[in-house]
Amino acid sequence: MSVVAMMVRASRPSPTGGRGVRCNAPRIYEFYRSCAFCASATLGSAMTPRTDTPSQPHPPLHRRGLWAIFGATFFQLVGYFMLLPYLLLQLKGDGVSTTLAGLFAASGWVGIFAVTPFVSAITQRLGRRPTLWLSGLVPVIAAAGFLLTDSLPLWFALEFIAGASAGLRWVLAEAVVAEFAPPEHRGRMVGLFETMVGTTFVIGPALLAWVGPQRPENLWWVLGALVIGLVISAAIPRLPAAADAHDARVGLGGVWHALRAHPLIMAVGFVGGFFESGLTSILPLYGLALGMGAVAAALLVSASGLGSALMMLPAGIAVDRLSTQPRWGSAHGARLAVMHACALLTLLATVLIPFVAGMPWLAAVVAFVWGGAGGSLYTLAMIDIGSREQGITLVNSTAVLVLSYTLGGVLAPALGALMLDWAPTVGFPLLLLAVAGPGWWLLRRAQTTVRV
């Protein structure tokens, strides 16, 4: 369940540096060198806004650029995913009801939902680098608040704030990575970033288990990780001003515009969130419904996570390679082809559900494909919008993609658990087919249209 997933028009350079931005060639040169180091690829050229055809090279920024974004996001998310389970255990240890503890956990996701539509407005007002700094500072303040008070209402407020800052980082970091990656290596960079984000979902809870789930010093570990993330954020170099900083739509209007501009990509994000993030949370329930033991049922979550970790980067690399082949018609056609393949894998894995009851080992294979193909769909959607947009407009589209993915992640466990309780042999497979089938059909139709 994700810094973050980084350009000029093909015209003569202007005295200000190509896009009306103050020319700062040394810093710009160094930043794209950082992209090369982090992605194991040479980032010698930049993306063209709203097109797949490379333009004149944009001088790279400082090498520390991607180091800072990747590293700061890694430590911030590790701290966040260590903090939440620790706080839940503390609440249960204090006798708080399961319902209230669940509402506390949901408050973080409410914060993500609340801030995501307005990330573009915040970024437009503050600029990209200061907004990234803000997203690193706020969780440090929230973690310090948990150390200083035991008031449950304040804990709810602090968790909401921590979730909002995570959402701010999630959207903006992915947009920056996707925008500043050169066209020939954008898939690799975004895939690498998404894989890194996925590891934080495991490392945070694992670090909590290593320290001791109930030990009070966990909050100091969390605070330490967040402070490291903030310090690394301070190393983010100056980014070129977004070309559309003054005229792009922001807030709810910008989100609605992005949704209308990319309905297919947002549908792909929903399917990805449904199968990667959402179903993973109820895989143990699915395993128990199949008659599996508790340990085997819990291991289905590991199978899904393994699929996600192993498939996202190869999917991005595949897009980079196929984009240079004329048989797909265009780079956009190549991306649609890989998305269509991932959607087909998701559909085929879902079709196997009736056979899982007689072959329990097949459940792990199905979970692996769901996690891997679902995560790859989200990654490919991010690559696609990053290849066609830039600046504040790209932040808007990323926000809608995050909302679509999160919506799928929320609906899958709610509806899936209902179907497992009501009709596990019929209702549950039909629910999954109702999501996987239309997703595959929409991508097949879009790919056929592009190639024609």
Contacts in CASP RR format, 6 or more apart in sequence:
PFRMAT RR
TARGET T0000
AUTHOR 0000-0000-0000
METHOD contacts of the structure
MODEL  1
MSVVAMMVRASRPSPTGGRGVRCNAPRIYEFYRSCAFCASATLGSAMTPR
TDTPSQPHPPLHRRGLWAIFGATFFQLVGYFMLLPYLLLQLKGDGVSTTL
AGLFAASGWVGIFAVTPFVSAITQRLGRRPTLWLSGLVPVIAAAGFLLTD
SLPLWFALEFIAGASAGLRWVLAEAVVAEFAPPEHRGRMVGLFETMVGTT
FVIGPALLAWVGPQRPENLWWVLGALVIGLVISAAIPRLPAAADAHDARV
GLGGVWHALRAHPLIMAVGFVGGFFESGLTSILPLYGLALGMGAVAAALL
VSASGLGSALMMLPAGIAVDRLSTQPRWGSAHGARLAVMHACALLTLLAT
VLIPFVAGMPWLAAVVAFVWGGAGGSLYTLAMIDIGSREQGITLVNSTAV
LVLSYTLGGVLAPALGALMLDWAPTVGFPLLLLAVAGPGWWLLRRAQTTV
RV
1 198 0 8 1.000
1 201 0 8 1.000
1 273 0 8 1.000
1 276 0 8 1.000
1 277 0 8 1.000
1 278 0 8 1.000
1 280 0 8 1.000
1 405 0 8 1.000
1 409 0 8 1.000
2 77 0 8 1.000
2 170 0 8 1.000
2 174 0 8 1.000
2 194 0 8 1.000
2 197 0 8 1.000
2 198 0 8 1.000
2 200 0 8 1.000
3 69 0 8 1.000
3 70 0 8 1.000
3 71 0 8 1.000
3 72 0 8 1.000
3 73 0 8 1.000
3 74 0 8 1.000
3 169 0 8 1.000
3 170 0 8 1.000
3 172 0 8 1.000
3 173 0 8 1.000
3 174 0 8 1.000
3 176 0 8 1.000
3 177 0 8 1.000
3 193 0 8 1.000
3 197 0 8 1.000
4 69 0 8 1.000
4 70 0 8 1.000
4 73 0 8 1.000
4 169 0 8 1.000
4 170 0 8 1.000
4 172 0 8 1.000
4 173 0 8 1.000
4 174 0 8 1.000
4 175 0 8 1.000
4 176 0 8 1.000
4 177 0 8 1.000
4 193 0 8 1.000
4 197 0 8 1.000
5 173 0 8 1.000
5 174 0 8 1.000
5 175 0 8 1.000
5 177 0 8 1.000
5 178 0 8 1.000
5 189 0 8 1.000
5 190 0 8 1.000
5 191 0 8 1.000
5 193 0 8 1.000
5 194 0 8 1.000
5 197 0 8 1.000
5 379 0 8 1.000
5 382 0 8 1.000
6 31 0 8 1.000
6 35 0 8 1.000
6 66 0 8 1.000
6 69 0 8 1.000
6 176 0 8 1.000
6 177 0 8 1.000
6 178 0 8 1.000
6 179 0 8 1.000
6 180 0 8 1.000
6 181 0 8 1.000
6 189 0 8 1.000
7 19 0 8 1.000
7 46 0 8 1.000
7 47 0 8 1.000
7 48 0 8 1.000
7 49 0 8 1.000
7 55 0 8 1.000
7 58 0 8 1.000
7 179 0 8 1.000
7 180 0 8 1.000
7 240 0 8 1.000
7 390 0 8 1.000
8 18 0 8 1.000
8 19 0 8 1.000
8 46 0 8 1.000
8 48 0 8 1.000
8 49 0 8 1.000
8 55 0 8 1.000
8 56 0 8 1.000
8 58 0 8 1.000
9 18 0 8 1.000
9 19 0 8 1.000
9 48 0 8 1.000
9 49 0 8 1.000
9 55 0 8 1.000
10 48 0 8 1.000
10 53 0 8 1.000
10 55 0 8 1.000
10 56 0 8 1.000
11 18 0 8 1.000
11 55 0 8 1.000
11 56 0 8 1.000
13 56 0 8 1.000
14 20 0 8 1.000
15 23 0 8 1.000
16 22 0 8 1.000
16 23 0 8 1.000
17 23 0 8 1.000
18 58 0 8 1.000
19 240 0 8 1.000
19 243 0 8 1.000
20 243 0 8 1.000
21 240 0 8 1.000
21 241 0 8 1.000
21 243 0 8 1.000
22 241 0 8 1.000
24 238 0 8 1.000
25 59 0 8 1.000
27 61 0 8 1.000
27 62 0 8 1.000
27 237 0 8 1.000
27 238 0 8 1.000
28 58 0 8 1.000
28 59 0 8 1.000
28 60 0 8 1.000
28 61 0 8 1.000
28 240 0 8 1.000
29 59 0 8 1.000
29 60 0 8 1.000
29 61 0 8 1.000
29 62 0 8 1.000
30 60 0 8 1.000
30 61 0 8 1.000
30 62 0 8 1.000
30 63 0 8 1.000
30 64 0 8 1.000
30 65 0 8 1.000
30 237 0 8 1.000
31 60 0 8 1.000
31 61 0 8 1.000
31 62 0 8 1.000
31 63 0 8 1.000
31 64 0 8 1.000
31 65 0 8 1.000
31 66 0 8 1.000
31 180 0 8 1.000
31 237 0 8 1.000
31 239 0 8 1.000
32 43 0 8 1.000
32 44 0 8 1.000
32 46 0 8 1.000
32 58 0 8 1.000
32 59 0 8 1.000
32 60 0 8 1.000
32 61 0 8 1.000
32 180 0 8 1.000
32 182 0 8 1.000
33 43 0 8 1.000
33 60 0 8 1.000
33 62 0 8 1.000
33 63 0 8 1.000
34 60 0 8 1.000
34 61 0 8 1.000
34 62 0 8 1.000
34 63 0 8 1.000
34 64 0 8 1.000
34 65 0 8 1.000
34 66 0 8 1.000
34 67 0 8 1.000
34 68 0 8 1.000
35 41 0 8 1.000
35 43 0 8 1.000
35 60 0 8 1.000
35 65 0 8 1.000
35 66 0 8 1.000
35 180 0 8 1.000
35 181 0 8 1.000
35 182 0 8 1.000
35 185 0 8 1.000
35 189 0 8 1.000
36 42 0 8 1.000
36 43 0 8 1.000
36 44 0 8 1.000
37 63 0 8 1.000
37 66 0 8 1.000
37 67 0 8 1.000
38 66 0 8 1.000
38 67 0 8 1.000
38 70 0 8 1.000
38 189 0 8 1.000
38 192 0 8 1.000
39 66 0 8 1.000
39 181 0 8 1.000
39 185 0 8 1.000
39 188 0 8 1.000
39 189 0 8 1.000
39 192 0 8 1.000
40 188 0 8 1.000
41 184 0 8 1.000
41 185 0 8 1.000
41 188 0 8 1.000
41 189 0 8 1.000
42 185 0 8 1.000
43 60 0 8 1.000
43 181 0 8 1.000
43 182 0 8 1.000
43 185 0 8 1.000
44 57 0 8 1.000
44 60 0 8 1.000
44 182 0 8 1.000
45 54 0 8 1.000
45 57 0 8 1.000
45 58 0 8 1.000
45 182 0 8 1.000
45 183 0 8 1.000
45 184 0 8 1.000
46 54 0 8 1.000
46 55 0 8 1.000
46 57 0 8 1.000
46 58 0 8 1.000
46 60 0 8 1.000
46 180 0 8 1.000
46 182 0 8 1.000
47 54 0 8 1.000
47 55 0 8 1.000
47 179 0 8 1.000
47 180 0 8 1.000
47 181 0 8 1.000
47 182 0 8 1.000
47 183 0 8 1.000
47 186 0 8 1.000
47 386 0 8 1.000
47 387 0 8 1.000
47 390 0 8 1.000
48 54 0 8 1.000
48 55 0 8 1.000
48 183 0 8 1.000
49 243 0 8 1.000
49 389 0 8 1.000
49 390 0 8 1.000
49 391 0 8 1.000
50 388 0 8 1.000
50 389 0 8 1.000
50 390 0 8 1.000
51 388 0 8 1.000
52 183 0 8 1.000
52 323 0 8 1.000
52 330 0 8 1.000
52 331 0 8 1.000
52 332 0 8 1.000
52 387 0 8 1.000
52 388 0 8 1.000
54 182 0 8 1.000
54 183 0 8 1.000
54 184 0 8 1.000
58 240 0 8 1.000
61 180 0 8 1.000
61 237 0 8 1.000
61 238 0 8 1.000
61 239 0 8 1.000
62 237 0 8 1.000
64 235 0 8 1.000
64 236 0 8 1.000
64 237 0 8 1.000
65 235 0 8 1.000
65 236 0 8 1.000
65 237 0 8 1.000
66 177 0 8 1.000
66 180 0 8 1.000
66 189 0 8 1.000
67 232 0 8 1.000
67 235 0 8 1.000
68 232 0 8 1.000
68 233 0 8 1.000
68 235 0 8 1.000
68 236 0 8 1.000
68 237 0 8 1.000
69 132 0 8 1.000
69 173 0 8 1.000
69 176 0 8 1.000
69 177 0 8 1.000
69 236 0 8 1.000
70 193 0 8 1.000
70 196 0 8 1.000
71 229 0 8 1.000
71 232 0 8 1.000
72 132 0 8 1.000
72 136 0 8 1.000
72 229 0 8 1.000
72 230 0 8 1.000
72 232 0 8 1.000
72 233 0 8 1.000
72 236 0 8 1.000
73 169 0 8 1.000
73 173 0 8 1.000
73 193 0 8 1.000
73 196 0 8 1.000
73 197 0 8 1.000
74 196 0 8 1.000
74 197 0 8 1.000
74 199 0 8 1.000
74 200 0 8 1.000
74 229 0 8 1.000
75 225 0 8 1.000
75 226 0 8 1.000
75 228 0 8 1.000
75 229 0 8 1.000
75 232 0 8 1.000
76 135 0 8 1.000
76 136 0 8 1.000
76 139 0 8 1.000
76 166 0 8 1.000
76 169 0 8 1.000
76 225 0 8 1.000
76 226 0 8 1.000
76 229 0 8 1.000
76 230 0 8 1.000
77 166 0 8 1.000
77 169 0 8 1.000
77 197 0 8 1.000
77 200 0 8 1.000
77 201 0 8 1.000
78 200 0 8 1.000
78 203 0 8 1.000
78 204 0 8 1.000
78 207 0 8 1.000
78 225 0 8 1.000
79 139 0 8 1.000
79 143 0 8 1.000
79 200 0 8 1.000
79 204 0 8 1.000
79 221 0 8 1.000
79 222 0 8 1.000
79 225 0 8 1.000
79 226 0 8 1.000
80 139 0 8 1.000
80 162 0 8 1.000
80 163 0 8 1.000
80 166 0 8 1.000
80 200 0 8 1.000
80 226 0 8 1.000
81 200 0 8 1.000
81 201 0 8 1.000
81 203 0 8 1.000
81 204 0 8 1.000
81 205 0 8 1.000
82 204 0 8 1.000
82 205 0 8 1.000
82 207 0 8 1.000
82 208 0 8 1.000
82 218 0 8 1.000
82 221 0 8 1.000
82 222 0 8 1.000
82 225 0 8 1.000
83 143 0 8 1.000
83 146 0 8 1.000
83 162 0 8 1.000
83 219 0 8 1.000
83 222 0 8 1.000
84 105 0 8 1.000
84 108 0 8 1.000
84 159 0 8 1.000
85 205 0 8 1.000
85 208 0 8 1.000
85 213 0 8 1.000
86 208 0 8 1.000
86 213 0 8 1.000
86 218 0 8 1.000
86 219 0 8 1.000
86 222 0 8 1.000
87 104 0 8 1.000
87 146 0 8 1.000
87 155 0 8 1.000
87 159 0 8 1.000
88 101 0 8 1.000
88 102 0 8 1.000
88 104 0 8 1.000
88 105 0 8 1.000
89 213 0 8 1.000
89 214 0 8 1.000
90 214 0 8 1.000
91 100 0 8 1.000
91 101 0 8 1.000
91 104 0 8 1.000
91 152 0 8 1.000
92 98 0 8 1.000
92 101 0 8 1.000
96 104 0 8 1.000
96 152 0 8 1.000
103 156 0 8 1.000
104 155 0 8 1.000
104 156 0 8 1.000
104 159 0 8 1.000
105 159 0 8 1.000
107 156 0 8 1.000
107 159 0 8 1.000
107 160 0 8 1.000
108 159 0 8 1.000
108 160 0 8 1.000
108 162 0 8 1.000
108 163 0 8 1.000
108 164 0 8 1.000
108 166 0 8 1.000
109 163 0 8 1.000
109 406 0 8 1.000
109 410 0 8 1.000
110 160 0 8 1.000
111 160 0 8 1.000
111 161 0 8 1.000
111 163 0 8 1.000
111 164 0 8 1.000
111 167 0 8 1.000
112 163 0 8 1.000
112 164 0 8 1.000
112 166 0 8 1.000
112 167 0 8 1.000
112 170 0 8 1.000
112 402 0 8 1.000
112 406 0 8 1.000
113 403 0 8 1.000
113 406 0 8 1.000
114 160 0 8 1.000
114 164 0 8 1.000
115 122 0 8 1.000
115 163 0 8 1.000
115 164 0 8 1.000
115 165 0 8 1.000
115 167 0 8 1.000
115 168 0 8 1.000
116 167 0 8 1.000
116 170 0 8 1.000
116 171 0 8 1.000
116 399 0 8 1.000
116 402 0 8 1.000
116 403 0 8 1.000
116 406 0 8 1.000
117 251 0 8 1.000
117 252 0 8 1.000
117 255 0 8 1.000
117 399 0 8 1.000
117 403 0 8 1.000
118 250 0 8 1.000
118 251 0 8 1.000
119 131 0 8 1.000
119 167 0 8 1.000
119 168 0 8 1.000
119 171 0 8 1.000
119 172 0 8 1.000
119 395 0 8 1.000
119 398 0 8 1.000
119 399 0 8 1.000
120 248 0 8 1.000
120 249 0 8 1.000
120 250 0 8 1.000
120 251 0 8 1.000
120 254 0 8 1.000
120 255 0 8 1.000
120 392 0 8 1.000
120 395 0 8 1.000
120 396 0 8 1.000
120 399 0 8 1.000
121 250 0 8 1.000
121 251 0 8 1.000
122 131 0 8 1.000
122 134 0 8 1.000
122 168 0 8 1.000
123 131 0 8 1.000
123 172 0 8 1.000
123 242 0 8 1.000
123 392 0 8 1.000
123 395 0 8 1.000
124 242 0 8 1.000
124 245 0 8 1.000
124 248 0 8 1.000
124 250 0 8 1.000
124 392 0 8 1.000
126 134 0 8 1.000
127 241 0 8 1.000
127 242 0 8 1.000
127 245 0 8 1.000
128 172 0 8 1.000
128 176 0 8 1.000
128 239 0 8 1.000
128 242 0 8 1.000
129 236 0 8 1.000
129 237 0 8 1.000
129 238 0 8 1.000
129 239 0 8 1.000
131 168 0 8 1.000
131 172 0 8 1.000
132 169 0 8 1.000
132 172 0 8 1.000
132 173 0 8 1.000
132 176 0 8 1.000
132 233 0 8 1.000
132 236 0 8 1.000
133 230 0 8 1.000
133 233 0 8 1.000
133 234 0 8 1.000
133 236 0 8 1.000
134 165 0 8 1.000
134 168 0 8 1.000
135 165 0 8 1.000
135 166 0 8 1.000
135 167 0 8 1.000
135 168 0 8 1.000
135 169 0 8 1.000
135 172 0 8 1.000
135 173 0 8 1.000
135 233 0 8 1.000
136 165 0 8 1.000
136 169 0 8 1.000
136 226 0 8 1.000
136 229 0 8 1.000
136 230 0 8 1.000
136 233 0 8 1.000
137 230 0 8 1.000
138 161 0 8 1.000
138 162 0 8 1.000
138 164 0 8 1.000
138 165 0 8 1.000
138 168 0 8 1.000
139 162 0 8 1.000
139 163 0 8 1.000
139 165 0 8 1.000
139 166 0 8 1.000
139 226 0 8 1.000
140 223 0 8 1.000
140 226 0 8 1.000
140 227 0 8 1.000
140 230 0 8 1.000
141 161 0 8 1.000
142 158 0 8 1.000
142 159 0 8 1.000
142 161 0 8 1.000
142 162 0 8 1.000
142 165 0 8 1.000
143 162 0 8 1.000
143 219 0 8 1.000
143 222 0 8 1.000
143 223 0 8 1.000
143 226 0 8 1.000
144 223 0 8 1.000
145 154 0 8 1.000
145 158 0 8 1.000
146 155 0 8 1.000
146 158 0 8 1.000
146 219 0 8 1.000
147 219 0 8 1.000
147 220 0 8 1.000
147 223 0 8 1.000
149 155 0 8 1.000
167 402 0 8 1.000
170 402 0 8 1.000
171 395 0 8 1.000
171 398 0 8 1.000
171 399 0 8 1.000
171 402 0 8 1.000
172 395 0 8 1.000
172 398 0 8 1.000
173 193 0 8 1.000
174 190 0 8 1.000
174 193 0 8 1.000
174 382 0 8 1.000
174 398 0 8 1.000
174 402 0 8 1.000
175 386 0 8 1.000
175 391 0 8 1.000
175 394 0 8 1.000
175 395 0 8 1.000
175 398 0 8 1.000
176 239 0 8 1.000
177 189 0 8 1.000
177 190 0 8 1.000
177 193 0 8 1.000
178 186 0 8 1.000
178 189 0 8 1.000
178 190 0 8 1.000
178 382 0 8 1.000
178 383 0 8 1.000
178 385 0 8 1.000
178 386 0 8 1.000
178 387 0 8 1.000
178 394 0 8 1.000
178 398 0 8 1.000
179 386 0 8 1.000
179 389 0 8 1.000
179 390 0 8 1.000
179 391 0 8 1.000
179 394 0 8 1.000
180 239 0 8 1.000
181 187 0 8 1.000
181 188 0 8 1.000
181 189 0 8 1.000
181 190 0 8 1.000
183 323 0 8 1.000
183 331 0 8 1.000
183 387 0 8 1.000
184 320 0 8 1.000
184 323 0 8 1.000
184 324 0 8 1.000
185 320 0 8 1.000
186 319 0 8 1.000
186 320 0 8 1.000
186 383 0 8 1.000
186 386 0 8 1.000
186 387 0 8 1.000
187 316 0 8 1.000
187 317 0 8 1.000
187 319 0 8 1.000
187 320 0 8 1.000
187 379 0 8 1.000
187 383 0 8 1.000
188 313 0 8 1.000
188 316 0 8 1.000
188 317 0 8 1.000
188 320 0 8 1.000
190 316 0 8 1.000
190 379 0 8 1.000
190 382 0 8 1.000
190 383 0 8 1.000
190 386 0 8 1.000
191 312 0 8 1.000
191 313 0 8 1.000
191 315 0 8 1.000
191 316 0 8 1.000
191 379 0 8 1.000
191 383 0 8 1.000
192 313 0 8 1.000
194 312 0 8 1.000
194 313 0 8 1.000
194 375 0 8 1.000
194 378 0 8 1.000
194 379 0 8 1.000
194 382 0 8 1.000
195 309 0 8 1.000
195 312 0 8 1.000
195 313 0 8 1.000
198 308 0 8 1.000
198 309 0 8 1.000
199 309 0 8 1.000
202 305 0 8 1.000
207 221 0 8 1.000
208 218 0 8 1.000
211 217 0 8 1.000
211 218 0 8 1.000
211 221 0 8 1.000
212 218 0 8 1.000
242 248 0 8 1.000
242 390 0 8 1.000
242 391 0 8 1.000
242 392 0 8 1.000
243 390 0 8 1.000
243 391 0 8 1.000
244 390 0 8 1.000
244 391 0 8 1.000
244 392 0 8 1.000
244 393 0 8 1.000
245 391 0 8 1.000
245 392 0 8 1.000
248 254 0 8 1.000
248 391 0 8 1.000
248 392 0 8 1.000
248 393 0 8 1.000
248 396 0 8 1.000
249 257 0 8 1.000
249 396 0 8 1.000
250 392 0 8 1.000
250 396 0 8 1.000
251 396 0 8 1.000
254 396 0 8 1.000
255 396 0 8 1.000
255 399 0 8 1.000
255 400 0 8 1.000
255 403 0 8 1.000
257 396 0 8 1.000
258 393 0 8 1.000
258 396 0 8 1.000
258 397 0 8 1.000
258 399 0 8 1.000
258 400 0 8 1.000
259 266 0 8 1.000
259 400 0 8 1.000
261 397 0 8 1.000
262 385 0 8 1.000
262 397 0 8 1.000
262 400 0 8 1.000
262 401 0 8 1.000
264 442 0 8 1.000
264 443 0 8 1.000
264 446 0 8 1.000
265 381 0 8 1.000
265 384 0 8 1.000
265 385 0 8 1.000
265 397 0 8 1.000
265 401 0 8 1.000
266 381 0 8 1.000
266 400 0 8 1.000
266 401 0 8 1.000
266 404 0 8 1.000
267 404 0 8 1.000
267 438 0 8 1.000
267 439 0 8 1.000
267 442 0 8 1.000
268 339 0 8 1.000
268 343 0 8 1.000
268 377 0 8 1.000
268 378 0 8 1.000
268 380 0 8 1.000
268 381 0 8 1.000
268 439 0 8 1.000
268 442 0 8 1.000
268 443 0 8 1.000
269 377 0 8 1.000
269 378 0 8 1.000
269 381 0 8 1.000
269 401 0 8 1.000
269 404 0 8 1.000
269 405 0 8 1.000
269 408 0 8 1.000
270 404 0 8 1.000
270 405 0 8 1.000
270 407 0 8 1.000
270 408 0 8 1.000
270 435 0 8 1.000
271 343 0 8 1.000
271 346 0 8 1.000
271 374 0 8 1.000
271 377 0 8 1.000
271 408 0 8 1.000
271 435 0 8 1.000
271 436 0 8 1.000
271 439 0 8 1.000
272 346 0 8 1.000
272 373 0 8 1.000
272 374 0 8 1.000
272 375 0 8 1.000
272 377 0 8 1.000
272 378 0 8 1.000
272 405 0 8 1.000
272 408 0 8 1.000
273 374 0 8 1.000
273 375 0 8 1.000
273 377 0 8 1.000
273 378 0 8 1.000
273 404 0 8 1.000
273 405 0 8 1.000
273 406 0 8 1.000
273 408 0 8 1.000
273 409 0 8 1.000
273 412 0 8 1.000
274 408 0 8 1.000
274 409 0 8 1.000
274 411 0 8 1.000
274 412 0 8 1.000
274 435 0 8 1.000
275 346 0 8 1.000
275 370 0 8 1.000
275 371 0 8 1.000
275 373 0 8 1.000
275 374 0 8 1.000
275 375 0 8 1.000
275 377 0 8 1.000
275 412 0 8 1.000
275 432 0 8 1.000
275 435 0 8 1.000
275 436 0 8 1.000
276 304 0 8 1.000
276 308 0 8 1.000
276 370 0 8 1.000
276 371 0 8 1.000
276 372 0 8 1.000
276 374 0 8 1.000
276 375 0 8 1.000
276 377 0 8 1.000
276 378 0 8 1.000
277 405 0 8 1.000
277 406 0 8 1.000
277 408 0 8 1.000
277 409 0 8 1.000
277 412 0 8 1.000
278 408 0 8 1.000
278 409 0 8 1.000
278 410 0 8 1.000
278 411 0 8 1.000
278 412 0 8 1.000
278 413 0 8 1.000
279 286 0 8 1.000
279 304 0 8 1.000
279 367 0 8 1.000
279 370 0 8 1.000
279 371 0 8 1.000
279 412 0 8 1.000
279 413 0 8 1.000
279 416 0 8 1.000
279 432 0 8 1.000
280 301 0 8 1.000
280 304 0 8 1.000
280 305 0 8 1.000
280 367 0 8 1.000
280 370 0 8 1.000
280 371 0 8 1.000
281 409 0 8 1.000
281 412 0 8 1.000
281 413 0 8 1.000
282 412 0 8 1.000
282 413 0 8 1.000
282 416 0 8 1.000
282 417 0 8 1.000
282 420 0 8 1.000
283 297 0 8 1.000
283 300 0 8 1.000
283 301 0 8 1.000
283 303 0 8 1.000
283 304 0 8 1.000
283 367 0 8 1.000
284 294 0 8 1.000
284 297 0 8 1.000
284 298 0 8 1.000
284 300 0 8 1.000
284 301 0 8 1.000
285 297 0 8 1.000
285 417 0 8 1.000
285 420 0 8 1.000
286 297 0 8 1.000
286 300 0 8 1.000
286 363 0 8 1.000
286 420 0 8 1.000
286 428 0 8 1.000
287 293 0 8 1.000
287 296 0 8 1.000
287 297 0 8 1.000
287 300 0 8 1.000
287 363 0 8 1.000
288 294 0 8 1.000
288 297 0 8 1.000
289 420 0 8 1.000
289 424 0 8 1.000
289 428 0 8 1.000
290 297 0 8 1.000
290 356 0 8 1.000
290 357 0 8 1.000
290 360 0 8 1.000
290 363 0 8 1.000
291 360 0 8 1.000
292 360 0 8 1.000
292 363 0 8 1.000
296 360 0 8 1.000
299 364 0 8 1.000
300 363 0 8 1.000
300 364 0 8 1.000
300 367 0 8 1.000
301 367 0 8 1.000
303 364 0 8 1.000
303 365 0 8 1.000
303 367 0 8 1.000
303 368 0 8 1.000
304 367 0 8 1.000
304 368 0 8 1.000
304 370 0 8 1.000
304 371 0 8 1.000
304 372 0 8 1.000
305 371 0 8 1.000
305 372 0 8 1.000
306 368 0 8 1.000
307 368 0 8 1.000
307 369 0 8 1.000
307 371 0 8 1.000
307 372 0 8 1.000
308 371 0 8 1.000
308 372 0 8 1.000
308 374 0 8 1.000
308 375 0 8 1.000
310 372 0 8 1.000
311 371 0 8 1.000
311 372 0 8 1.000
311 373 0 8 1.000
311 375 0 8 1.000
311 376 0 8 1.000
312 372 0 8 1.000
312 375 0 8 1.000
312 376 0 8 1.000
312 379 0 8 1.000
315 338 0 8 1.000
315 342 0 8 1.000
315 376 0 8 1.000
315 379 0 8 1.000
315 380 0 8 1.000
316 338 0 8 1.000
316 376 0 8 1.000
316 379 0 8 1.000
316 380 0 8 1.000
316 383 0 8 1.000
318 338 0 8 1.000
319 334 0 8 1.000
319 335 0 8 1.000
319 338 0 8 1.000
319 380 0 8 1.000
319 383 0 8 1.000
322 328 0 8 1.000
322 334 0 8 1.000
322 337 0 8 1.000
322 338 0 8 1.000
323 331 0 8 1.000
323 334 0 8 1.000
323 335 0 8 1.000
325 334 0 8 1.000
328 334 0 8 1.000
328 337 0 8 1.000
328 451 0 8 1.000
329 450 0 8 1.000
329 451 0 8 1.000
330 450 0 8 1.000
331 387 0 8 1.000
332 384 0 8 1.000
332 387 0 8 1.000
332 388 0 8 1.000
332 450 0 8 1.000
333 447 0 8 1.000
333 450 0 8 1.000
333 451 0 8 1.000
335 380 0 8 1.000
335 383 0 8 1.000
335 384 0 8 1.000
335 387 0 8 1.000
336 443 0 8 1.000
336 446 0 8 1.000
336 447 0 8 1.000
336 450 0 8 1.000
337 447 0 8 1.000
338 376 0 8 1.000
338 380 0 8 1.000
339 377 0 8 1.000
339 380 0 8 1.000
339 381 0 8 1.000
339 384 0 8 1.000
339 443 0 8 1.000
340 440 0 8 1.000
340 443 0 8 1.000
340 444 0 8 1.000
340 447 0 8 1.000
342 372 0 8 1.000
342 373 0 8 1.000
342 374 0 8 1.000
342 376 0 8 1.000
342 377 0 8 1.000
342 380 0 8 1.000
343 373 0 8 1.000
343 377 0 8 1.000
343 436 0 8 1.000
343 437 0 8 1.000
343 439 0 8 1.000
343 440 0 8 1.000
343 443 0 8 1.000
343 444 0 8 1.000
344 440 0 8 1.000
345 369 0 8 1.000
345 373 0 8 1.000
346 369 0 8 1.000
346 370 0 8 1.000
346 373 0 8 1.000
346 374 0 8 1.000
346 377 0 8 1.000
346 436 0 8 1.000
346 440 0 8 1.000
347 433 0 8 1.000
347 436 0 8 1.000
347 437 0 8 1.000
347 440 0 8 1.000
348 369 0 8 1.000
349 365 0 8 1.000
349 366 0 8 1.000
349 369 0 8 1.000
349 370 0 8 1.000
349 373 0 8 1.000
350 366 0 8 1.000
350 370 0 8 1.000
350 429 0 8 1.000
350 432 0 8 1.000
350 433 0 8 1.000
350 436 0 8 1.000
351 433 0 8 1.000
352 362 0 8 1.000
352 365 0 8 1.000
352 366 0 8 1.000
353 366 0 8 1.000
353 428 0 8 1.000
353 429 0 8 1.000
353 432 0 8 1.000
354 425 0 8 1.000
354 429 0 8 1.000
355 362 0 8 1.000
356 362 0 8 1.000
356 363 0 8 1.000
356 366 0 8 1.000
357 425 0 8 1.000
378 401 0 8 1.000
378 405 0 8 1.000
381 401 0 8 1.000
382 398 0 8 1.000
382 401 0 8 1.000
385 394 0 8 1.000
385 397 0 8 1.000
385 398 0 8 1.000
385 401 0 8 1.000
386 394 0 8 1.000
386 397 0 8 1.000
389 397 0 8 1.000
415 431 0 8 1.000
416 428 0 8 1.000
416 431 0 8 1.000
419 427 0 8 1.000
419 428 0 8 1.000
419 430 0 8 1.000
419 431 0 8 1.000
420 428 0 8 1.000
END
